[in-house]
Amino acid sequence: MSKLPTKSEILDWIADNPTLSAKRDIAKAFGIKGAARIDLKRQLKELETEGHLEKRKKTYRDPDRLPPVSVLEVKAPTPDGDLFARPMEWHGEGVEPIVLIVPRASDPALGQGDRILARLQVVQEEDHNYEARLIRRIGANPKKIVGIFRKGAEGGRILPIDKGADSEWAVLPDAAGGAKDGELVEAEQAGPKGRMGLPRARITQRLGDPSEPRAVSLIAIHQHGIPDDFPDEVLAEADKMKPAGLKGRTDLRDLPLITIDPWDARDHDDACYAHADDDPKNPGGHVIWVAIADVAHYVRPGTALDAEARKRGNSSYFPDRVVPMLPDRLSGDLCSLHEGVPRACLAVRMRIDAEGNKIGKKFVRGLMRSPASLTYQEVQAAMDDTPNARTEPLLDDVIRPLYAAYAALRDARERRQPLDLDLPERKIQLSDEGTVSSVNFADRLDAHKLIEEFMILANVAAAETLAAKKTPLLYRVHEEPPPEKLDSLRDTAEAAGLQLAKGQVLKTAHLNRLLHDAAGMDEAELINMATLRSMTQAYYSPANFGHFGLALQSYAHFTSPIRRYSDLIVHRALITAHGWGDDGLSPGDIDRLEATATHISDTERRSMMAERDTTDRYLAAYLSDRIGAEFGGRISGIARFGVFVKLDETGADGLIPMRNLGNEYFHFDRDSATLMGADSGTVVTLGQRVTVRLTEAAPVTGGIGLELLTLENEAMPEGSGRGGGSRRGRGKSGAPKRKLARARKKDAKTKVKRRRAKKG
């Protein structure tokens, strides 16, 4: 096409191609070359002046966009049966967009006047601009239960899996939803008690066999008592919320604060921007902005929302679902820093010198508008010279300056020497049916490390600012390891031919030296795990005891108030300290700060246990059809009752019970954390390579049973007696003790050889 396009054609192109909206993309699409580009530039400028387009750096975007999660009012159905909805919060200057509701089979029936919370997707159809998927109907929040369905002559009953449940639930024949006897089901209250005195329920979802993977997270949620339904009054408060305006805030909408998150993130609570410091007194320095969703504006002390958020303490994450701390209206919408949508935030402007040292900080309460919601992978790809249409316009002015600032922070980190564990993160991928399709170890990109360093810097700035202003807050505390755990780590290191020095004040640098020496050795993963196990668990406290793992004197959680109540308290403290409004710390917040710290430390541990149990069950389910298969692994733990092995392929932990260890009795030595065969003298110790056979995988419990086949590539000796079930040694009197002594002596010689080899 050689002629200049009309304004309408330009707008249609941008609507159809939102990621190809740079001037050169538009020129290429319409075949515009040479001097005609000047006319195109004039037309784009006119469209911008008329309000049809908004220029963001090198691209043009439609400013009138609905948030991806919106409140809608359902209209009357059309003669064809289609349901359209009206957005309740349309503030654009153009024509109100038309939204088509796309129902799923499991959705409840909707009627004219119903208000719903829905997730929107932009489309370009003749009769509508958006398609909506129902999240829930506002005001409808029936009680839900999970349990085992037992079919009966007149419908059936549900036996809740929650141990605290006080009764069964009756299910009428027309409310069973086709559930089969013994299935795990999710149901909602459907009426008052019936003739048998049982409350009635309607089955809303069949989860299948209780041992199947898609039921795993629900079991963990109920077993650990994690609240997964919001009370009606909490939802009502959230649904009434309106977006915050500019009044009383610093206008940050022109700052290109981008969000960088996993590809499957449902919310975006932090954004960042960096540029070179133009102060001649700070040559080579950088200015770093970190903006965090202003949750405190919406969740105020004394409200039902606040009480529920404190009760939950944090969000819980599972492979197939998230149990959020806040309702969708907040966590997925008003408190999520979506691309192109004005959002309230608390932001900190930090200055660092060329060596990465923080030399200044200032907090503001602002209104921002992110130009892009990017993933770790696409940001890293842009820096690796393969940008896409979304990242290319941001590469020079936004992405490269972020990495330049990160390089300085990385140098500062090297000097500070925080604990540098190398523990790959397992990523469980589920199929559409809820089964485990793969278990991978996630890549750790520089993009991940960049965000991590920026968030740490902002967290430190929050703690230091509040301490200087003498405002109560919750610190994130991590105390140094106790002596007995260090002794255990030292023994593990010595078994691998490594050393952890004694008789000095322990610093993370000492542990990092151990981890560095282990890198590249077969025992590297074992040393990393043993170092992690030697650590104390971090917790929240109104008193500052420092953060050992990060090698920081003051540290607080500021960067994730959508998913952590601790961060919400810190936000309120900042509001109080700066006099930004009446939604800061309340007298009640301050009075119960100690109790809050204890409570949310407990809820955090609760979530960790539920998430760990869920992972174990998913891995057991994934391996359940491979009984009899052989796997490689490494011994990760030794106990009187058996040997723990971490499998190479999945990272799953399995147990070799004593009866499956070998055809002889094994002596357990607690001090050396070893087992020794009574007949053969075979020594089993931490870190050894093994080949095992899978004998059991129980998805309901998450248990994985193994049989030992080879130890350090050698087959297990036959021995002269039964397996480890006998408590008595075999052979001549005193032989086991003599063999144990010889084994220890041999083991000591092996350690010396390893040390010499390493020094060489």
C-alpha positions in Angstrom: 0.0 0.0 0.0 1.6 3.3 -1.1 -1.0 5.9 -0.3 -1.2 7.4 3.2 -3.7 5.5 5.4 -6.7 7.2 6.9 -6.8 7.9 10.7 -9.4 5.2 11.0 -7.1 2.7 9.3 -4.2 3.6 11.6 -6.4 3.1 14.7 -7.7 -0.2 13.4 -4.1 -1.4 12.8 -3.0 -0.4 16.3 -6.0 -2.2 17.8 -5.3 -5.4 15.8 -1.5 -5.2 16.5 -0.9 -3.8 20.0 2.7 -5.1 20.1 3.6 -3.6 16.7 2.7 0.0 17.4 6.0 1.8 16.9 6.0 4.4 14.1 8.3 2.2 12.0 5.9 -0.8 12.4 3.0 1.3 11.2 5.0 2.7 8.3 6.1 -0.9 7.3 2.5 -2.2 7.5 1.2 0.5 5.1 4.3 0.5 2.8 5.2 4.1 3.6 8.7 5.2 2.7 10.8 8.3 2.2 9.1 11.7 2.6 5.7 10.1 3.2 6.9 9.3 6.7 6.7 13.0 7.6 2.9 12.9 6.7 2.5 9.7 8.8 4.2 11.4 11.8 1.9 14.4 11.4 -1.2 12.1 11.4 0.0 10.2 14.5 0.6 13.6 16.3 -2.9 14.7 15.4 -4.4 11.4 16.7 -2.4 11.9 19.9 -3.7 15.5 20.3 -7.3 14.4 19.6 -6.9 11.9 22.5 -7.2 8.8 20.3 -3.7 7.7 20.9 -1.2 8.1 23.7 2.6 8.1 23.0 4.7 6.0 25.3 8.4 6.4 24.4 8.5 5.0 20.8 5.0 3.4 20.7 1.4 4.5 20.5 -1.3 2.9 22.6 -5.0 3.3 23.1 -5.5 5.1 26.5 -9.0 3.9 27.0 -8.5 0.4 28.2 -10.4 -1.6 30.8 -8.4 -3.3 33.5 -7.9 -7.1 32.9 -10.1 -7.8 36.0 -13.3 -5.7 36.1 -16.7 -5.4 37.8 -19.5 -5.8 35.2 -23.3 -5.5 35.2 -25.0 -8.2 33.2 -27.5 -6.9 30.6 -30.6 -8.7 29.4 -29.9 -11.6 27.0 -30.2 -11.0 23.3 -32.7 -12.9 21.1 -29.8 -15.2 20.2 -29.2 -15.9 23.9 -25.9 -14.0 24.1 -25.1 -12.2 27.4 -23.4 -8.8 27.2 -22.3 -6.7 30.2 -21.6 -3.1 31.0 -18.3 -2.1 32.8 -19.1 -0.5 36.1 -15.9 1.6 36.1 -15.6 3.0 32.6 -13.7 6.4 32.8 -12.6 6.7 29.2 -13.5 9.5 27.0 -14.5 7.4 24.0 -17.5 5.1 23.4 -18.1 2.7 26.3 -16.7 -0.7 25.3 -19.0 -3.7 24.8 -18.3 -6.8 26.7 -19.5 -10.3 25.8 -19.7 -12.9 28.6 -18.3 -16.2 27.5 -19.7 -18.8 29.9 -18.2 -22.1 30.9 -20.3 -25.2 31.5 -19.6 -25.0 35.3 -20.6 -21.3 35.6 -23.9 -20.5 37.4 -26.8 -19.0 35.4 -26.6 -15.2 35.1 -29.4 -12.8 34.7 -30.1 -9.1 34.0 -28.8 -6.9 36.7 -26.3 -9.4 38.2 -23.0 -7.9 39.1 -19.9 -10.0 38.4 -16.2 -10.0 38.8 -14.7 -11.1 35.5 -11.3 -11.5 33.7 -11.3 -9.7 30.4 -9.5 -10.3 27.1 -9.4 -7.7 24.3 -10.9 -8.8 21.0 -11.8 -7.1 17.8 -15.3 -8.3 16.8 -18.0 -6.5 15.0 -20.4 -6.4 18.0 -18.0 -6.4 21.0 -14.5 -5.2 22.2 -13.9 -7.6 25.1 -14.7 -11.1 26.1 -15.3 -11.9 29.8 -14.7 -15.0 31.8 -16.6 -15.2 35.1 -14.5 -15.2 38.3 -17.6 -15.0 40.6 -20.9 -13.4 41.0 -20.7 -10.5 43.5 -22.7 -11.2 46.6 -22.8 -14.9 46.0 -20.5 -16.7 48.4 -21.9 -20.0 49.6 -20.0 -22.1 52.1 -17.8 -24.7 50.4 -16.5 -28.0 51.5 -14.2 -30.7 50.2 -14.9 -34.4 51.0 -15.5 -37.9 49.9 -18.8 -38.6 48.3 -20.7 -41.7 49.5 -23.5 -42.6 47.2 -26.8 -43.7 48.7 -30.4 -44.6 47.7 -31.6 -41.0 48.0 -28.6 -39.1 46.7 -25.7 -39.5 49.1 -23.5 -37.9 51.7 -20.3 -36.0 51.7 -17.7 -36.9 54.4 -15.5 -33.8 54.8 -11.8 -34.4 54.8 -11.4 -31.6 57.3 -10.8 -33.2 60.7 -12.5 -30.2 62.4 -15.8 -30.8 60.5 -18.6 -31.5 62.9 -21.0 -33.2 60.5 -21.6 -34.9 57.2 -23.5 -33.1 54.4 -26.6 -34.6 52.6 -26.7 -34.5 48.8 -30.0 -34.9 47.0 -30.1 -36.9 43.8 -30.4 -33.8 41.5 -27.5 -32.2 43.3 -24.9 -35.0 42.9 -23.6 -33.7 39.6 -22.9 -37.2 38.4 -20.4 -37.9 41.2 -19.4 -41.5 41.8 -19.1 -43.3 45.1 -15.7 -42.7 46.7 -14.8 -39.6 44.6 -13.3 -36.5 46.1 -15.7 -33.6 45.5 -16.0 -29.9 46.0 -19.5 -28.8 47.1 -21.3 -25.7 48.3 -24.1 -25.3 50.7 -27.5 -25.7 49.0 -30.0 -25.3 51.8 -30.8 -25.7 55.4 -30.8 -29.0 57.3 -33.1 -31.7 56.0 -35.1 -34.5 57.6 -31.9 -36.3 58.7 -30.6 -33.2 60.4 -27.8 -32.8 57.9 -27.1 -29.6 56.0 -27.6 -29.9 52.3 -24.9 -29.5 49.7 -24.7 -29.3 45.9 -21.6 -30.8 44.3 -20.0 -28.2 42.1 -16.8 -30.0 41.0 -15.8 -33.7 40.8 -12.2 -34.0 41.7 -12.0 -37.7 41.0 -10.0 -40.2 42.9 -8.7 -38.7 46.2 -5.2 -40.0 45.2 -5.3 -38.2 41.9 -3.0 -35.2 41.4 -5.7 -32.5 40.9 -7.0 -33.3 44.4 -3.7 -32.9 46.1 -3.6 -29.1 46.8 -7.2 -29.2 48.1 -6.2 -31.9 50.6 -3.2 -29.9 51.8 -5.3 -26.7 52.1 -7.8 -28.4 54.3 -5.3 -30.5 56.3 -3.3 -27.4 57.2 -6.3 -25.3 57.9 -5.6 -22.6 55.3 -8.7 -20.4 54.8 -9.7 -20.6 51.1 -13.1 -18.9 51.1 -13.7 -15.2 51.8 -16.5 -14.2 54.1 -19.4 -12.3 52.4 -18.6 -9.1 54.2 -15.0 -9.2 53.1 -16.0 -9.7 49.4 -18.6 -6.9 49.8 -15.9 -4.5 51.1 -13.6 -5.4 48.2 -16.3 -5.1 45.6 -17.1 -1.5 46.7 -13.6 -0.3 46.2 -12.8 2.3 43.5 -9.5 3.1 41.9 -7.4 5.6 43.8 -7.0 9.0 42.2 -4.1 11.5 42.0 -5.2 13.6 45.0 -2.5 13.7 47.7 -0.1 11.7 45.5 3.0 12.3 43.5 2.4 11.9 39.8 4.7 9.1 38.6 2.7 8.2 35.4 5.5 9.4 33.1 8.1 7.2 34.7 8.5 4.0 32.7 8.1 1.7 35.7 7.9 -1.8 34.2 6.9 -5.0 35.9 9.0 -8.2 35.4 7.3 -11.4 36.6 7.0 -15.1 35.8 5.0 -15.8 32.6 2.1 -17.2 34.6 1.9 -14.4 37.2 -1.7 -13.4 38.0 -0.8 -10.1 39.8 2.0 -7.6 39.5 2.8 -5.9 42.8 6.3 -4.4 42.1 7.7 -2.3 39.3 11.1 -0.8 38.7 13.0 1.8 36.7 16.6 2.9 36.7 18.7 5.6 34.9 22.2 7.0 35.2 22.6 9.6 38.0 23.1 13.1 36.4 24.6 14.4 39.6 28.3 15.3 38.9 29.1 14.4 42.5 28.1 10.8 41.8 30.1 9.8 38.7 29.0 6.4 37.4 26.2 6.2 39.8 22.6 5.2 39.2 19.1 6.2 40.3 16.8 3.2 41.0 13.0 3.5 41.5 11.0 0.7 43.0 7.2 1.1 43.1 5.0 -1.2 45.1 1.1 -1.5 45.0 -0.5 0.7 47.6 -2.5 -2.0 49.3 -2.9 0.1 52.5 -5.2 2.6 50.6 -7.7 -0.2 50.2 -7.1 -2.5 53.3 -7.5 -0.2 56.3 -7.2 -1.1 60.0 -10.5 -2.2 61.6 -12.1 -3.4 58.4 -13.3 -6.9 57.6 -10.7 -7.0 54.8 -7.9 -6.2 57.3 -9.1 -8.8 59.7 -9.2 -11.5 57.0 -5.8 -10.5 55.6 -4.3 -10.8 59.0 -6.0 -14.1 59.6 -4.5 -15.5 56.4 -1.1 -13.8 57.0 0.0 -14.5 53.4 -1.0 -16.1 50.1 -0.3 -19.8 49.5 1.0 -21.0 46.2 0.4 -24.5 44.7 1.1 -25.9 41.2 -2.6 -25.7 40.3 -4.0 -22.8 42.3 -3.3 -19.8 44.5 -5.0 -19.2 47.9 -4.7 -15.4 48.0 -4.5 -13.2 51.0 -6.8 -10.6 49.4 -9.9 -11.1 47.2 -9.5 -11.0 43.4 -11.0 -7.5 43.2 -7.8 -6.3 44.9 -5.1 -8.9 44.3 -5.9 -9.3 40.6 -7.2 -5.8 39.8 -6.9 -2.6 41.9 -3.7 -3.6 43.7 -2.1 -5.1 40.6 0.2 -2.8 38.6 -1.3 -3.8 35.2 0.1 -2.4 32.0 -1.4 0.9 30.9 -3.7 1.3 33.9 -3.2 4.1 36.6 -2.4 2.4 39.9 -1.8 3.7 43.4 1.7 2.9 44.8 4.3 3.6 47.4 7.6 4.2 45.7 11.2 4.7 46.8 13.8 6.6 44.8 17.3 5.3 45.7 20.7 6.6 44.6 23.7 4.3 44.4 27.3 5.1 43.6 29.4 3.3 40.9 30.3 0.6 43.4 26.7 -0.2 44.2 26.6 1.5 47.7 23.3 3.2 48.6 23.9 6.9 49.1 20.4 8.2 49.3 16.7 7.3 49.5 13.3 9.0 49.5 9.8 7.5 49.7 6.8 8.9 48.0 3.1 8.0 47.8 2.3 8.1 44.1 0.2 7.2 41.1 1.9 5.3 38.4 1.1 3.7 35.1 3.3 0.9 33.9 4.2 1.0 30.1 4.7 -2.8 30.0 4.2 -6.0 32.0 7.1 -8.2 30.9 8.3 -11.7 31.8 11.8 -12.7 33.1 12.4 -14.6 29.9 11.6 -11.8 27.4 13.6 -9.3 29.4 16.6 -11.6 29.4 16.2 -12.4 25.7 16.2 -8.6 25.0 19.5 -8.2 26.8 20.8 -11.3 25.0 20.2 -9.5 21.6 16.9 -11.1 20.8 14.3 -8.6 21.7 10.7 -9.0 20.7 8.1 -6.4 19.6 7.3 -5.6 23.3 10.9 -5.2 24.6 12.6 -3.6 21.6 11.1 -0.1 22.1 12.2 -0.3 25.8 15.6 -1.8 25.3 17.8 1.3 25.3 15.9 3.6 27.6 14.5 1.1 30.2 16.0 -2.4 30.1 19.7 -1.7 29.6 19.8 0.9 32.4 18.2 -1.6 34.7 21.0 -4.1 34.0 23.6 -1.3 34.4 22.3 -0.5 37.9 22.2 -4.3 38.7 25.8 -4.7 37.7 26.8 -2.1 40.4 24.5 -3.8 43.0 26.1 -7.2 42.1 29.5 -5.8 42.9 28.2 -4.5 46.3 26.7 -8.0 46.9 30.1 -9.6 46.3 31.6 -7.4 49.0 28.8 -8.0 51.4 28.9 -11.8 50.9 25.3 -12.9 51.6 24.8 -16.6 51.8 25.1 -17.9 48.2 23.3 -21.2 48.1 22.9 -23.1 44.8 19.6 -24.9 45.1 17.8 -25.3 41.8 14.0 -24.6 42.0 11.7 -27.4 41.0 8.9 -26.4 38.6 6.0 -28.8 38.4 4.0 -28.5 35.2 0.4 -29.7 35.1 -1.7 -30.8 32.2 -5.2 -29.5 31.5 -6.5 -32.5 33.3 -4.5 -31.7 36.5 -1.9 -34.4 36.1 1.8 -33.8 36.3 3.2 -33.5 32.8 6.8 -32.7 33.7 9.1 -31.8 36.5 11.8 -29.4 35.6 14.5 -27.3 37.3 13.8 -23.7 36.6 16.5 -21.6 35.0 17.9 -18.8 37.1 18.4 -15.8 34.8 20.1 -12.5 35.5 16.6 -11.0 35.1 15.6 -12.9 38.3 18.7 -11.7 40.1 18.1 -8.1 39.1 14.6 -8.0 40.5 15.9 -9.8 43.7 18.6 -7.2 44.3 16.3 -4.3 43.6 13.7 -5.6 46.1 16.4 -6.3 48.7 17.6 -2.7 48.3 14.1 -1.3 48.7 13.4 -3.5 51.8 16.6 -2.2 53.5 15.6 1.4 52.6 12.2 0.8 54.3 13.7 -0.6 57.5 16.3 2.1 57.7 13.8 4.9 57.1 11.4 3.7 59.7 14.1 3.1 62.3 15.4 6.6 61.7 11.9 8.0 62.2 11.4 5.9 65.3 8.2 4.4 63.8 7.1 0.9 65.0 7.5 -1.8 62.3 8.0 -5.5 61.7 11.5 -6.6 60.9 12.4 -9.7 58.9 14.8 -11.5 61.3 17.2 -14.3 60.5 19.5 -15.3 63.3 22.8 -17.1 62.9 22.9 -20.9 63.1 23.1 -22.5 66.6 26.4 -24.3 67.5 24.9 -27.8 67.3 23.8 -27.3 63.7 27.1 -25.9 62.8 28.8 -29.0 64.2 26.6 -31.2 62.1 27.4 -29.1 59.0 31.1 -29.4 59.9 30.9 -33.2 60.1 29.1 -33.3 56.7 31.8 -31.1 55.2 34.6 -33.2 56.6 33.0 -36.4 55.2 33.3 -34.7 51.8 37.0 -33.8 52.4 36.2 -30.2 53.1 36.6 -27.9 56.1 34.5 -25.3 57.9 36.8 -23.4 60.3 36.2 -23.5 64.1 36.9 -21.0 66.8 35.8 -17.8 65.1 32.7 -15.7 64.8 30.8 -17.2 61.9 30.1 -15.1 58.9 28.3 -15.9 55.7 31.7 -15.5 53.9 32.9 -18.6 55.7 29.9 -20.6 54.5 30.3 -19.2 51.0 33.9 -20.4 51.0 32.7 -23.9 51.9 30.1 -23.7 49.1 32.7 -22.5 46.6 35.1 -25.3 47.5 32.3 -27.8 47.0 31.3 -26.5 43.6 32.0 -29.0 40.9 32.3 -31.9 43.4 29.9 -34.8 43.5 28.9 -33.7 47.0 28.1 -30.1 45.9 24.3 -30.5 46.2 24.7 -32.3 49.6 26.8 -29.4 51.0 24.3 -26.9 49.8 21.4 -28.8 51.4 23.3 -29.4 54.6 24.2 -25.6 54.8 20.5 -24.8 54.3 19.5 -27.2 57.0 21.9 -25.6 59.4 20.2 -22.3 59.1 17.6 -21.1 61.6 14.2 -20.2 60.2 13.5 -16.6 59.5 10.7 -14.9 61.3 9.0 -11.5 61.9 9.6 -9.4 65.0 9.1 -5.8 66.1 12.7 -6.0 67.5 15.7 -5.9 65.1 18.1 -8.8 65.4 19.5 -8.5 61.9 19.4 -10.8 58.9 22.3 -13.3 58.9 21.6 -14.9 55.6 21.5 -11.6 53.7 24.4 -10.2 55.8 22.3 -7.1 56.6 21.9 -5.2 59.9 18.3 -4.0 59.2 15.8 -5.7 56.9 12.0 -5.5 56.5 9.5 -6.8 54.0 8.1 -3.9 51.9 7.8 -5.2 48.4 4.8 -7.7 48.4 1.8 -6.3 50.4 -0.6 -8.2 48.1 0.6 -11.5 49.4 2.2 -10.8 52.8 0.6 -9.0 55.8 4.0 -8.1 57.1 4.5 -5.8 54.1 1.1 -4.2 54.7 2.2 -3.3 58.2 5.4 -1.7 56.9 3.4 0.3 54.3 1.2 1.6 57.1 4.3 2.5 59.1 5.7 4.5 56.2 2.3 6.3 55.7 2.4 7.2 59.4 6.1 8.2 59.4 5.5 10.6 56.4 2.1 11.9 57.4 0.5 10.8 54.2 -3.0 10.1 55.5 -5.2 8.5 58.1 -4.7 5.0 56.8 -1.4 4.3 58.5 -0.7 2.4 61.6 -3.6 2.3 64.0 -3.2 2.2 67.8 -4.5 -1.4 67.6 -1.8 -2.3 65.0 0.9 -1.0 67.4 -0.5 -2.7 70.5 -0.6 -6.1 68.9 2.6 -5.9 66.9 4.3 -8.7 68.8 1.2 -10.9 68.5 1.0 -10.1 64.8 4.6 -11.0 64.3 4.1 -14.4 66.0 0.9 -15.1 64.1 2.2 -14.3 60.6 5.4 -16.2 61.2 3.1 -19.2 62.0 0.9 -18.7 58.9 4.1 -18.5 56.8 5.3 -21.9 58.2 1.8 -23.3 57.7 1.9 -22.4 54.0 5.4 -23.7 53.5 4.4 -27.1 55.0 1.2 -27.2 52.8 3.2 -26.3 49.7 5.9 -28.9 50.5 3.3 -31.6 51.2 1.6 -30.8 47.9 4.9 -31.0 46.0 5.6 -34.4 47.6 2.2 -35.7 46.7 2.4 -34.4 43.1 5.9 -36.1 42.7 4.5 -39.3 44.2 1.6 -39.2 41.7 4.0 -38.5 38.9 6.1 -41.5 39.7 3.2 -43.8 40.6 3.0 -45.5 37.2 6.8 -46.2 37.2 6.9 -48.8 40.0 9.9 -51.1 39.4 11.8 -48.5 37.4 15.4 -47.7 38.4 16.7 -44.2 39.2 20.0 -42.6 40.0 20.3 -40.4 43.2 22.4 -39.4 46.1 22.0 -40.1 49.8 20.7 -37.0 51.5 19.9 -38.3 55.0 20.5 -41.3 57.3 18.4 -42.4 60.2 18.0 -45.5 62.4 15.0 -46.6 60.3 16.5 -46.1 56.8 18.2 -44.0 54.2 16.9 -40.9 52.4 17.7 -40.5 48.8 17.2 -37.5 46.5 16.5 -38.6 43.0 18.4 -36.9 40.2 15.6 -36.8 37.7 12.9 -35.1 39.7 14.5 -34.0 42.9 12.0 -36.1 44.8 13.0 -37.5 48.2 12.5 -41.2 48.8 13.1 -43.5 51.7 15.0 -46.8 51.6 13.7 -48.6 54.7 16.2 -50.8 56.5 14.6 -54.0 55.1 15.4 -52.8 51.5 19.0 -51.8 52.2 20.7 -55.1 51.9 20.6 -58.7 53.0 22.3 -58.1 56.3 22.0 -56.1 59.5 23.2 -52.5 59.5 24.5 -50.7 62.5 23.6 -47.0 62.9 26.2 -44.6 64.2 24.6 -41.3 65.1 27.9 -39.4 65.6 29.3 -40.1 62.2 25.8 -40.3 60.5 26.7 -43.7 58.9 25.4 -47.2 58.6 27.7 -50.2 58.5 26.9 -53.7 57.3 27.4 -56.3 60.1 28.7 -59.0 57.7 30.3 -57.1 54.8 31.5 -54.0 56.6 29.9 -51.8 53.9 29.6 -48.2 55.0 26.7 -46.1 53.9 27.2 -42.4 54.4 25.9 -39.0 53.2 26.5 -37.9 49.7 27.1 -41.3 48.2 25.9 -42.1 44.7 23.2 -44.8 44.5 21.0 -46.6 42.1 17.6 -47.5 43.5 14.4 -49.2 42.4 11.1 -47.5 43.0 8.9 -49.8 45.2 6.1 -47.5 46.3 4.7 -44.1 45.4 1.6 -43.1 47.4 0.0 -39.8 46.1 -2.3 -39.6 49.2 0.6 -39.4 51.6 3.4 -38.3 49.3 5.5 -41.2 50.4 8.1 -42.7 48.0 9.6 -46.1 48.9 12.9 -47.3 47.4 15.2 -50.4 47.2 18.9 -50.0 47.1 20.6 -51.6 44.1 24.1 -50.1 43.9 26.2 -48.0 46.2 29.0 -45.9 44.5 28.4 -48.1 41.3 28.9 -51.3 43.2 26.2 -53.9 43.8 25.2 -54.4 47.4 26.8 -57.5 49.0 24.5 -60.4 49.7 25.4 -60.7 53.4 24.6 -63.9 55.4 21.3 -63.1 57.0 18.0 -61.3 56.5 17.6 -57.6 55.9 17.7 -54.9 58.6 14.7 -56.3 60.4 16.9 -58.1 62.9 18.3 -56.2 65.9 21.2 -58.6 66.3 24.5 -58.6 64.5 25.5 -61.6 62.3 28.7 -63.6 62.4 31.1 -64.0 65.2 30.8 -62.1 68.5 32.5 -58.7 68.3 32.9 -58.8 64.5 30.5 -55.9 63.8 32.4 -53.7 66.2 35.7 -54.6 64.7 34.4 -54.0 61.2 32.9 -50.7 62.3 36.3 -49.6 63.7 38.0 -50.7 60.4 35.4 -48.9 58.4 35.9 -45.6 60.3 39.6 -45.9 59.9 39.2 -46.5 56.2 36.8 -43.6 56.0 39.3 -41.3 57.7 42.0 -42.3 55.2 39.6 -41.6 52.3 38.9 -38.1 53.7 42.7 -37.4 53.8 43.1 -38.6 50.2 40.2 -36.3 49.1 41.7 -33.3 50.8 45.1 -34.0 49.2 43.6 -34.5 45.8 41.7 -31.2 46.1 44.8 -29.3 47.2 46.6 -30.7 44.2 
